[in-house]
Amino acid sequence: MKLCMIGAGYVGLVSGVCFSDLGNNVICVDKDKSKINALKKCIVPIYEPGLEEILKRNFKQKRINFTDNLKDAVTKSDIIFICVGTPTKKNTNSADLRYVFSAANEIKKFIKKYKIIVTKSTVPVSTGDKIEKIFSILKKKKLVDVVSNPEFLREGEAIRDFINPDRVVVGTNSERANKILKSLYQPIVKKNSRYIKTSRRGAELIKYASNAFLATKISYINELANLCEQTDVDIKDISTGMGLDERIGERFLRAGPAYGGSCFPKDTRALIDTGKNFKTDLTIVKTVVKSNENRKKMLTKRVLTILGNKIKNKQITFLGVTFKPNTDDMREACSLYMIPYLVRKGVKVKYFDPSGKKNIFNNNNIEYCKNISSACLKSDLIIIHTEWNEFKFIDFKKIVKKNNFKVYDMRNIYDPKRMKLNKIKYFAVGRKV
Ligand code: UGA
């Protein structure tokens, strides 16, 4: 099929590349010319394992291309995917839909024969209705169907998530559009996953409901971790004991710092806002957002306690600063709150992140290091903030040249017993050690 992705950001690029790998012809459109030029040289502007290889393969076979010419891309395609950002509007909870509506208005100008307009961007329930209004004349002439098809890709695992989806959700009441989308997704949905057709509003809401539920699961286990610390129980046992109940499930029950990223914080806020617009008080989601904000402060205070509240001129090392491993995305990472706060209190911070993330903080007391050893060398406290694989087997005694250094493992990577045996002062999350 001939597909066009509007927006070569995370969603548009990953989906476009994966669709081309399934044998479709894909054109990705973006207003950012430098991005388009880089992509034409198969340089991927985001950190996503495996993406560049698949892009190169399909670019060579001429199944995928990039352009800033929207007219050309829309004219040549049968299905147009809107994959632009929906960030939070400044000082509000609501999703900023200006890029979505502006894309729809642009696309409208170039439709002369039947096309399916698919919203992949995460948009609040009823946005599809507004997009359809933009296309109302074309809709009357049966030249377009406006469909919702949210994505469920995790950064760092996006290729796997695309190829092996738990489900594909398509929201439309058009049989014609549904039939076409079903055959588009047929190569991947036959692998035990499910193709779910629902209403357009239903599809829009499934996306928010899923992200908010996962955020709730994480906040729930994080709060229980606090209780575990007070009761001398290991949170890992709680996660396993709960998770083996198939109704609950083991995934997303890992306690850690506050959840972050480009999706959970933004989408929980937007869902609260949607609730308000539709006169529905989503008290659980509101509490989750609050709990997550509190968590950042709570863990930062714990850092101060671990250092005995004597922090002036102490050196703290952050291993990992991104919101999770296998990404270079810093959006709403807990470190963005913690590091500046601690520095204001008088500590010096060194950090290393395998994504190569540097120059984030622009402060003389925050220094990027090239590797784990140089970041830890003279550290008083090493904080494992992100669970990158290369942080899992560190010989702390060998690399840290400071007496009485401490380790605060915010991802519970290490075994407390082993750390005790090695005489390392070790602190973790939800485990009294
Ligand atoms: C999330 C969803 O998982 C995807 O399904 C969805 O498509 C995506 O948002 C989106 O809306 O586009 P992502 O933000 O890439 O994906 O990251 P996750 O792997 O979900 O992690 C989010 C945060 O939760 C991270 O800060 C992570 O460290 C934290 N987390 C996750 C935990 O603290 N504990 C867990 O057990 C799992």
Residues whose N, C-alpha, C, O or C-beta is under 5 A from the ligand:
A	BS01	UGA	E151 F152 L153 R154 E155 I218 F252 L253 R254 G256 P257 A258 Y259 G260 G261 S262 C263 F264 F323 K324
